Amino acid sequence: MISTAFLAGCKLDITELWRMDGHQSTLLTAGPVAAEQKQVFMVTVWVTLVIFILVGSTLAYAMIKFRARTAEEEHAEPPPQGHGNPLVELSLIAASVGALVIIAVPTLRAIWYTYDVPVEQKDNVYEVNATGYQWWFRFEYPTEQATVKGAQKMPLVAANELVVPAGRPVRVNLRTADVIHSFWIPKLAGKVDMIPNRANFLWLKADEPGYYWGQCAEYCGDSHAVMRFRVVALPQKEFYEWLDQQTKPAREVAAQTAANDQPKAQFASWKGKTPDEFRQNEYGFSSEQLNVSPLEAWRGQQFPDKNEDPALVAQGRKLFGAKTCIACHTVRGHEGAGVTGPDLTHVGARTTIAAGLLENNPEQLRRWLHNPAAVKPGNKMAKGFIDNNIKLTAEDEIALVAYLESLK
């Protein structure tokens, strides 16, 4: 009764303890590569379960049947031993070999299948380059040319959100710019390492349009645990519409004449917490929609905010150059040619910031700009703030947020 009251007071649903449907569950697969790997796992589970039951039952039987019940039995001669019995020994060897064969057959088939795109699908493969950094992911679309200025072109680059066509095989070339990382999208494909000076790759295919969580799965430094990314699988038509938008230069917001350069009152009055009110390790999403319907939330993120302040956006754009953000980041068509940090040309259209750690909204973006070290210890942006003595006032933060959120 006490435990029932306690659980009721804590609002704990016991069924939650048995759920295996989290964002990074390997048991709810959404593509053929992950499904093949799950099949190998389940075969292994069933074989080992049978072994456990047989060994456990034999052990229980022996403990019950041959245990000493009296003092005399405790000091009696042991019963006849079966050790060395050829029939028993050969049977155990045959059973062990049989169990290994049962596991080996689907394992070898899965290794062959998941290694590279099947021959019959190679003509339809889409190729992407992924590079791991401490602690974020850079995605390059080598076949897509993005406009810089005028006729200048460069391969399309994005960060931390990999958008791919659903129902089509995607080959991801894996590289690293520093230490060993591991590229893992549990519902789509297993872990493959990004190793310095070594080319590696994996392939995946999303059966249906969806929004999938990814993670670095190889310890790589202070913020390894929060080195995340997302994979967004879109229908073919929507995917090419997204590509068309992404290859354009950064969005221009027509500046309006303002009485002064101070932010409007509604931008200075944030709904929710101010940056200093967040705990250091507080990472939860603040948007219910992103948790419940992440793909729809991503689609909604592609459109400009109807209430954006052009004067504030213009002020933020000036600060982006004045505060030397352009030394590490690129905004195609505006300023900057930095490659140390993520490309921010269309950062406002992403659902997350800080490598998939925080939801991309004004509150969380201001928190990131205010103190990046508190959000992601050891990151280069925090070090850049210190090395270059970059200080942001509350007004600076608000203006920069308005500018970055305008980059759809």
FENCOR-V162014 format. One record per pair of residues at least 4 apart in sequence whose ideal C-beta (glycine too) atoms are under 6 Angstrom apart, sorted by the first residue. I is the first residue (numbers start at 1). J is the second residue. D is the distance in Angstrom with one decimal. If there is no record, write none. Layout:
BEGIN
((I;J;D) (I;J;D))
END
This chain:
BEGIN
((7;12;4.9) (20;25;5.4) (20;27;4.8) (21;25;5.5) (21;28;5.5) (23;213;4.1) (24;186;4.5) (24;213;5.0) (26;186;4.7) (29;34;3.9) (29;35;4.4) (29;38;5.2) (29;187;5.8) (30;187;4.5) (30;188;6.0) (30;206;5.8) (30;207;5.7) (30;210;5.9) (31;188;4.4) (31;204;5.6) (31;205;4.9) (31;206;5.3) (31;207;5.6) (32;205;5.7) (33;114;5.1) (33;189;4.4) (33;204;5.4) (34;187;5.7) (34;188;5.4) (34;189;5.9) (36;110;4.7) (36;113;5.4) (36;114;5.7) (37;190;5.0) (40;106;5.2) (40;107;5.3) (40;110;4.8) (43;106;5.1) (44;103;5.5) (47;99;5.3) (47;102;5.6) (47;103;5.7) (51;55;6.0) (52;56;5.6) (53;57;6.0) (61;65;5.9) (62;66;5.6) (63;67;5.8) (68;73;4.2) (68;74;3.9) (69;73;5.7) (82;88;5.5) (86;90;5.9) (100;104;5.7) (103;107;5.9) (104;108;6.0) (110;114;5.7) (117;121;5.3) (117;122;5.4) (117;125;5.0) (117;169;4.7) (117;171;5.8) (117;203;4.7) (121;169;4.9) (124;168;5.9) (125;169;4.8) (125;171;5.2) (126;165;6.0) (126;168;5.7) (126;170;5.0) (127;171;5.0) (128;141;6.0) (128;172;5.3) (129;140;4.1) (129;142;6.0) (129;173;4.7) (130;137;5.9) (130;139;5.6) (130;172;5.2) (130;174;5.6) (131;138;4.4) (131;175;4.6) (131;177;5.6) (132;137;5.9) (132;176;4.5) (132;181;3.3) (132;194;4.4) (133;177;5.0) (134;178;5.4) (134;221;5.2) (135;223;4.3) (135;227;3.9) (135;355;5.8) (136;160;5.7) (136;342;5.9) (136;355;3.9) (137;160;5.6) (137;229;4.7) (138;159;5.6) (139;158;4.8) (139;162;4.9) (140;155;5.4) (140;157;5.2) (141;156;4.2) (142;155;5.3) (144;156;4.0) (144;243;5.8) (144;247;5.9) (145;153;4.3) (146;154;5.7) (146;156;4.3) (146;247;4.3) (147;249;5.3) (148;152;4.0) (148;154;5.6) (148;332;5.2) (156;246;5.9) (156;247;5.6) (157;343;4.6) (159;342;3.3) (159;343;5.8) (160;229;4.8) (160;355;5.0) (160;356;5.5) (161;230;4.8) (161;350;5.0) (162;231;4.9) (163;232;4.6) (163;242;5.7) (164;170;4.7) (164;233;5.5) (165;236;5.4) (165;239;4.3) (166;206;4.7) (166;208;5.9) (166;209;4.5) (166;233;4.0) (166;235;5.9) (169;203;5.7) (169;205;4.8) (170;204;5.5) (171;203;4.9) (172;202;5.5) (173;201;5.0) (174;183;5.4) (174;192;6.0) (174;194;4.7) (174;200;4.3) (174;201;5.7) (176;181;5.3) (176;194;3.9) (176;196;5.6) (179;220;5.0) (180;193;5.9) (180;195;5.5) (180;218;5.3) (181;194;4.3) (181;216;5.0) (181;218;5.5) (181;220;5.3) (182;191;4.9) (182;193;5.0) (182;216;5.8) (182;217;4.0) (182;218;3.5) (183;192;5.5) (183;194;6.0) (184;191;4.3) (184;215;5.3) (184;217;4.2) (185;189;5.3) (185;212;5.6) (185;214;4.4) (185;231;5.4) (187;212;5.2) (188;204;4.4) (188;212;5.7) (189;202;5.4) (189;204;4.1) (191;217;4.6) (192;200;5.9) (192;202;4.3) (206;210;6.0) (206;233;3.5) (209;233;5.3) (209;234;5.7) (209;235;5.5) (210;233;5.2) (210;295;6.0) (211;232;5.6) (211;294;3.8) (211;295;4.3) (211;298;6.0) (212;231;4.3) (214;229;4.3) (214;231;5.8) (215;228;5.4) (216;227;3.9) (219;224;5.0) (220;224;4.7) (222;377;4.8) (222;378;3.3) (223;376;4.6) (223;377;5.8) (223;378;5.6) (226;357;4.9) (226;376;5.7) (227;355;5.6) (228;355;5.6) (228;356;3.2) (229;356;5.0) (230;356;5.7) (232;298;5.6) (234;238;4.3) (234;239;4.2) (246;346;5.8) (249;332;4.9) (249;333;2.6) (250;331;4.8) (250;332;5.7) (250;333;4.6) (250;334;4.8) (250;345;4.9) (250;407;5.5) (251;407;6.0) (251;408;5.5) (253;310;5.1) (253;313;4.5) (253;406;5.2) (254;310;5.7) (255;310;5.3) (255;314;4.0) (256;310;4.6) (256;311;5.3) (258;311;3.7) (261;315;5.4) (263;267;4.3) (263;268;5.2) (263;312;5.3) (263;395;5.8) (263;398;4.7) (264;309;5.4) (267;398;5.0) (270;363;5.6) (272;363;5.0) (273;277;3.9) (273;278;5.7) (275;366;5.9) (275;367;4.5) (275;370;3.6) (278;282;5.1) (278;367;5.6) (280;374;5.0) (283;357;5.8) (285;290;5.2) (285;291;5.5) (285;359;4.8) (286;359;5.9) (287;359;5.4) (288;292;5.8) (289;293;5.6) (289;297;4.7) (290;294;5.4) (290;297;4.3) (290;359;5.6) (297;351;5.8) (298;351;4.9) (301;349;5.6) (301;351;5.3) (302;349;5.0) (304;408;5.1) (308;406;5.6) (312;399;5.5) (312;402;4.3) (313;402;5.1) (313;403;5.1) (313;406;4.7) (315;399;4.3) (316;399;3.9) (316;400;4.7) (316;402;5.0) (316;403;2.8) (317;403;5.0) (318;322;6.0) (319;323;5.4) (319;396;5.7) (319;399;5.6) (319;400;5.5) (320;325;4.7) (321;326;5.4) (321;335;5.0) (323;390;5.5) (324;388;5.8) (325;329;5.5) (326;335;4.7) (326;336;3.4) (327;338;5.2) (328;338;4.1) (328;340;4.1) (328;341;4.0) (329;336;5.2) (329;338;5.0) (329;341;4.7) (329;344;4.9) (330;336;4.8) (330;337;5.6) (330;338;5.8) (330;343;4.9) (331;336;5.3) (331;344;5.2) (331;345;5.3) (332;345;4.4) (346;407;5.7) (347;404;5.6) (347;407;5.1) (348;405;4.8) (348;406;5.9) (348;407;4.3) (348;408;4.7) (349;408;4.8) (350;360;5.3) (351;360;5.6) (352;356;4.6) (352;360;5.5) (353;358;5.2) (353;360;4.8) (353;365;5.9) (353;368;5.8) (354;358;4.9) (354;368;5.4) (354;375;5.7) (354;376;5.7) (358;364;4.1) (359;364;5.4) (362;401;5.1) (365;401;5.0) (366;370;5.9) (366;397;5.0) (366;401;5.0) (368;372;5.7) (368;375;5.7) (369;397;5.1) (369;400;5.9) (370;397;5.8) (372;379;5.7) (372;381;4.6) (372;382;4.3) (373;382;3.6) (383;387;6.0) (384;388;5.7) (385;390;4.6) (392;396;4.1) (392;397;5.1) (401;405;5.9))
END
